[in-house]
Amino acid sequence: MQFFSWFLSVSFLSVLLGSVHASESSQVITPKVVVVTLFEPERNAWLDKMSFAQNISLPGGSPLFPYVNCDKAGDVCLITTGEGEINAAATLTAFLYNSRFDLRKSYFVVNGIAGINPHAGTVGSVSFTRYAIQLGLQYGLDSREIPKGWKYDFWNYGTTKPGEYPAYFYGTEVFEVNTNLREKVLDLVKNVKLDDSNVTMANRANYSYAPANQPPTIFKGDVMTSDLYYTGKTFGQMATNLTQVLTNGTGHYAMTAQEDNAVLETLVRAHKAGYADYGRAILYRTASDFDRAPPHMDDYEYFEMINNLSGLSKPSENNLYLVGSKIVRAIVYNWSREWEKGVAPQSDNAYGDVWGTLR
């Protein structure tokens, strides 16, 4: 009899807990803003300064970051994908199609730290992206085996040498964001005072030219996505050349990062499926280090030096929130008056992916 009573109690408790869980699952969250970060330092830049009252389990999310964090009202949610293109695509796919969230009107504030081209900006600077370019979808040879006269050891599919436009695409090589939205948010943040430090000042003093040796700024620049963590003048010049080729001379290589094309691809697909609005994607990167050494230094020695330089990336991490929080607040506080209907994207042929999926 005691066992039977215990069994009934446990059964009742299980049913009760199951009911609570079902009730929670039925409460669809409709965030006005989703902050997308890629790994822990970027995540902490937001978690340390914002109050997220809800930790929602995300099946299929990153094993390292298995929860979506949302504020009490559900207006702002934070997700961390894990580093690299595969992690970014897998995590965001799980999130975008999760029935717990309605993301059709959500703005996606995609932000992270990145390397910077010293001819485009300096450490601590913030670059708002128009184009995201993918490095990996090319042919390649070891630099010791390339034909005589070649500058680079990568060249586009369907071509015979570097610098030629691809004969065909996989579809993820180039993305263009909503530039009308980019201009709108740039106007919001143009007067933000960026964080700087003695460490970053000393680092940029190694460069004899501007803008590398100037204080950090907020500017427009494009991002190269690559799981290959490259460094050096030759790779930097190759990235510049590839950006120019794939955007027909309209892009400007500024930043190097790992995840952005994957993030934008998942949003294009979700847009077509009716689960998100690609036109509400905002993408910016803050510069944590240079993508090449100053002229008088060896690239590998410089790379090793900055990887062991304590505090170099701290201003860039701080600037993620300094800039992004102003965007988040503007969207949430002026939602019905200014942001709910979205911002109409430009009509040029490059908007969305290189296939023109959204046209």
N, C-alpha and C positions, 0 to 999 in steps of 0.2 A: 504493500500500500504506500509506504514511504517513497519507494522508487517511482511508483505511478504518479504520485503528487509532484515529485521532483521533475519527472518527464513532462508533465503538463505545464509546470512553471517554466521550464526551459523552452518548451515548444511555444508557449505564449510570448515569452521574451523574444524568441527568434522572429515570430510573426510581427511583434511590435517593432523590433529593430528593422525588419524588412520593410514595414510600412513607412517608417521614418526615412529610410534610405530611398524608397520609391518617391516619397513626397519631395525630398530634396532634389532628386533627379528630374522631377517634373518642373522645377522652377528654372525656366530658361533665362539665361543671363544675356542681355543685349548691350554690350559695352559700346560706348561712344568712341573710345580709343583703346586700341590694343598696342601696348609697347612691346616690341619684339627685340630681344637681346640674344646674344649668341653664346656667351660663356660667362663664368662666374664674376669676374671683375666688372663687366658691363651690367650684369644683373644687380650686383651690390650697389652700383652707382644709383640705382632707383630704389631698391629695397631699403637702403639706409636712410632715405629721405621722405618716403611716402608711406602712408598707412594702408596696408593691404590686410583686410580683416578676414578674407576668405581664401582658403587653400583648397583648390578643387583638383582632385585626381584626374589625370589625363591618360586614359588607356592609349598605348601606342606612342606616348611621348618619350622624351629623352630619359634613359635610365638614371642619369645624373640629376635631372631637373624634372621630376615626374608630376609636378603640380603647376596649375595656372593660378596665379595670385590675383585676386580682384579686391577692389575697395568695397566697403560695406554696401554702397548703393549699386554696385555692379557697373558703374560708369567707366571705370578704367581697369583694365586687366593687364598683367605682365606675364609674358611667356619667354622661356629661354630654351633655345633649340638644341644646344650642343654645337661644337665647332665642326666646320667643314660642310661641303655641299650636300652630302648624303644625309647627315644628321639634320641639317636645316630643312631639307625637303620632307624627310620622314616625319619630323615633329610637327611641322606646320600642316601637313596633310592630315595627320591625326586630329589636330585642333580644328581645322576648317570644316571638317565633316562630322564633328562631335555634336550630337543633338542637344547637349546641355547649353550650347551657345547659339545665338542668332547674330551672325556677323555681317549681315547684308548691308548695314549702314555704318559699320565700324571703320574708323580711320586706323591704318596700320603705321605706327611710328617705328620704322626699322632703323636701329642705330647700333653702332659699335665702333671700336677703335680700329685703326688701320695704319699701314705704312703710307708715307706721302712722297710724291715726286718733289724734290727740292726746287724745281723750276716752276712748280705750281703753288707751293705754300710752305709752311713751316710746322714744326711740332707744336701741338696744342690747337692748331687751326681746325675749323669745321667746314667740311665740304658737302654741299647739297647736290645730289646726283641728278643728272638728266639721263645719261646712258650707263648701263651696267654691261660690261663686255666680259666674255668668257675666254680665258686663255687656253684651256686644255684641249679644245676641239680643233687640233691641227696635226699635221705630220711633224715628225721630229727626227733629227740626226744628232749624234754626238758632235760637239763643236770641232773635234779633231778630224772629222770625216766629211764635213760639208764641202760642196764644190768651191773651187777657188773664186774669190770675189764676193762671196756671200757675206752679209753682215750678221745674219742671224741663223740659228739652227732650227727654227720652226717656220712652217709655211702652211697656208690655208688649204683645206680640202679642195680637191678638184683643180689645183693650180700646180705650177712647176717650179716656183721659186717664191721667196718671201716678198710681200708687198702687193701681191695680186689678190683681187676680190674673189671670194669663194665661188666655186661653180655650183655648190649646193650647201644646204644647211641642215643641221639636226633640229633647229628651232630654238635653241637656248643661247645662241652666241651673242645676241644683242637684245636688250630691253630698253625701252624709253618710258619713263614715268610721266605722270600728268604734270606738264610744265606749268600749267596755269595754277595748279595747287602749289607747286614749288615756289612760284613767285609770291603767292599769298602768304605762305609760312615764312619765307625769307623776310618779308616786310614786318612780320611779327618779331623776329629775332635780331634784326639788323643792328640794334643798339645794345645787345647783351654784352656785358663785360666778361671776357673769357678769363679763365684761370691760367696762371703762368707760374713758373718756379725758377729758382736759381739753377736747378739742374738742367731744365730745358733751355734756359738762356745760355748756359755754358756750352751745351751741345750745339745749338745753332750758331754760336760764335765761330765754330770750325769752318763754316761756309763763308766764302768771300763774296757771295752774290745774293741779291734779293730774288724772290721773297724768302729764301731759306733762312737768311740771317735777320729777318724782321720779326716783330711781335706777332702772335697768332691773330688770325682774322676769320671771319665767316665769308665764304665765297662759293662760287659755282664751279664744280669740277666733277669729272666722271670717274668711275671705279672699275678696276680690273679684278675680276673674280678668278681665283686660282687656289686649288688645294696645294699646289706647289708654292712653298714659302720662298720666293726668289729674292735675290738681292744683287746689287751691282749695277754699274752704268749700262752695260750691254743689255741686260734684261730690262732695265728701265726704258732704254731707247726702243727696244722691241715692243714693249707695252704701249709706248707712245705711237709707234708706227701702226700697230694692230688696231688701236682705237681709231686712228685716222682712216684706215682702210675700211673697217667695218661700219663706220658711220658716214662714209663718203665725205670726209673732211670736216664734219661738223662737231665731232667730239673732242674732248680735251682730257687726256689722261692725268689724273691727279692722285688717286688713292689706289691701294692694293689691299684686297680683302679676300675672304674665303667663301662667303655664303650668299652673296647678294643675288646672283642669277638664279640660284635655287629658290630663294624666297619669292622672287618675282614670278618664276615659272609656276609655283604652286598657286599664286594669286591669280594668274591668268586662267589657269584651269578651273579654279573655284569660281571665278567671275563667269566663265562660260556655263558652268553648272548651276549658277544662280545662288551660290553660297557666300559670295563676297563681291566687293566692288574694287576692281584693280585701280580705278581712278582715285581711290582714297589712300593709296600707298605713298608714304613720305619716307624718303631714304636719305640719311646723312651719316657721315663717318667723321670721327675726330682723329687727328694724326698723333700717333703714339711714338713714331720713329720715322727716320728717313729710309727710302728704298735703296739708297746707295751712299757710299762714303763721300766725304768732301774730296776735292781734287788731289790734295796732297797726301791722302791716306789710302792704304790697301783695303779693298772692299771686304775681304774675309776678316781681317783684323778688326775693322770697324764694326762689322756685324757681331763679332764675339764681344767686343767692348760694350756695345749698347745693350746686348742681351744680359749683361751682368751689371748694368748701371742702375742702381737702386733709385726708384722714384721718377724715372724718366717718363713713364706712361701716366703718372698720377694726374697731371692737369688734363690730359685727354679724357680720362675716366670722369673727372669732375665736370668737364664741359658737356658730356653726354646729357647729364641732368640739367645743367644750367640752361642749355638751349632747348632741350626737349620738353622740360616742364612748362616752359612758356607756351609752347604749342599745345600741350595737353590741356592746360588751364583755359586757354582761349576757346578750344573746341567744346569743352564741357560747360563752361559758364555761358557761352553764347550759342548753345546748340540749336534751339528752335529758331532763333533770329537769323543765324548766319551759316550754320554748318550742316544741319540735318539733311538738306536737299542735295548736298554734295557740291563739288566744283566741276563744271563741265571741262573735259579735257580738250587739248588742242586737236585739230583735225588733220595734222600731217600724217603721212604714210608710215612713219616710224613708230607711232604710239603702240605700246604693248610689246609683243615679241616680234622677232624678225620675219616670221611667217605672216604677220598681219592678222592674227587670230581674232583680234578684237575689232577689226574694221568691218 
